[in-house]
Amino acid sequence: MTTPTPGPAEQSHGTGGSRKSTPGGQSTPGTGRFSRRSKGKAAASDAGRQPAARTWKSSDDWGVFRTVVIAVGVLIAGIGIYYLVTGTAGVAETSGGAVNASLESQFRFFSAMMVGVGAAFVAIAIKFQWANMLWLVCLMVFLGGIGRVLSWAFSGTPHFTLIILMILELAFPPALLVWHRFIAKTSALKSEIHRGRAGGEGSAPAGA
């Protein structure tokens, strides 16, 4: 009596588990340790080939703006300190004669106020949660420029350096506020686009 030879399905089952038999007699790759290791290496290789997503930071758009605000604050505070120390004698085209005590007192007071305005600019730039106060500080500088215009109208033409300061005080605060508003809107738009792209990539179908 002869021993029957194993069929194709039985032969594939006896090869150490590297292949599995199916009801139709076909064999498929098994899920042995070698196969799992190969799949893991392939997945890691695919992940390494995918380009890394570029992260967007809203703080990147504010760097130059904050630097300019700090520079303006330091300049205003420096001018205030200079006038606070020198008094009316530090103003261009002063006669250098007898000092009017009342005028000197008032002038040094407002010089100290200039130091405070400059320090406010610096504080706003460093601790940017106070950015809404920038509008108030810019308004103070702008009103100072208006005061120079009134002085020019009622008391005559001042030294050209004071005219330059008047132009800067009238032009720079509105420009700074417009710039602030523009960056705020641009940052909000970029943030919205970034979140939309991230959401679209996360909800994309696996076969896409």
Secondary structure, DSSP 4 states (H G I P E B T S, - for coil): -PPPPP-HHHHHHTSTTSEEE-TTS-EEE---HHHHHHHHHHHHHHHHHSPPPPP--GGGGTHHHHHHHHHHHHHHHHHHHHHHHHGGGGSTT----S--HHHHHHHHHHHHHHHHHHHHHHHHHHSGGGTTHHHHHHHHHHHHHHHHHHHHHHH----HHHHHHHHHHHHHHHHHHHHHHHHHHHHHHHHHHHHHHHHHHHTS-TT-
